[in-house]
Amino acid sequence: MSNACGETYDTLKQYAVTVDLEGIPVRTVSIEGLLRTKQAARGKDVSDRRILERAVKLLKEQSRE
């Protein structure tokens, strides 16, 4: 995908993370980066955005503890 809701590879690079998937390092985009790709009015994006916003909020709360 070259463009998702105005975001490109270059604009999302700062959100790149590596996660461990059963011992295999996988390069992906963070939850914050994924949230940036869900800013459209499309129904699926709206529901995804709500879930991602809650996840971001929970992660921020956990990091403060």
Contacts in CASP RR format, 6 or more apart in sequence:
PFRMAT RR
TARGET T0000
AUTHOR 0000-0000-0000
METHOD contacts of the structure
MODEL  1
MSNACGETYDTLKQYAVTVDLEGIPVRTVSIEGLLRTKQAARGKDVSDRR
ILERAVKLLKEQSRE
2 8 0 8 1.000
2 9 0 8 1.000
4 37 0 8 1.000
5 36 0 8 1.000
5 37 0 8 1.000
5 38 0 8 1.000
5 39 0 8 1.000
5 40 0 8 1.000
5 45 0 8 1.000
7 33 0 8 1.000
7 36 0 8 1.000
7 37 0 8 1.000
11 36 0 8 1.000
12 29 0 8 1.000
12 33 0 8 1.000
12 36 0 8 1.000
12 37 0 8 1.000
15 29 0 8 1.000
15 30 0 8 1.000
15 32 0 8 1.000
15 33 0 8 1.000
15 34 0 8 1.000
15 36 0 8 1.000
16 27 0 8 1.000
16 28 0 8 1.000
16 29 0 8 1.000
16 30 0 8 1.000
17 27 0 8 1.000
17 28 0 8 1.000
17 29 0 8 1.000
17 30 0 8 1.000
18 25 0 8 1.000
18 26 0 8 1.000
18 27 0 8 1.000
18 28 0 8 1.000
19 25 0 8 1.000
19 26 0 8 1.000
19 28 0 8 1.000
20 26 0 8 1.000
29 37 0 8 1.000
31 52 0 8 1.000
31 55 0 8 1.000
31 56 0 8 1.000
31 59 0 8 1.000
32 56 0 8 1.000
34 52 0 8 1.000
35 49 0 8 1.000
35 52 0 8 1.000
35 53 0 8 1.000
35 56 0 8 1.000
38 45 0 8 1.000
38 48 0 8 1.000
38 49 0 8 1.000
38 52 0 8 1.000
39 45 0 8 1.000
39 49 0 8 1.000
END
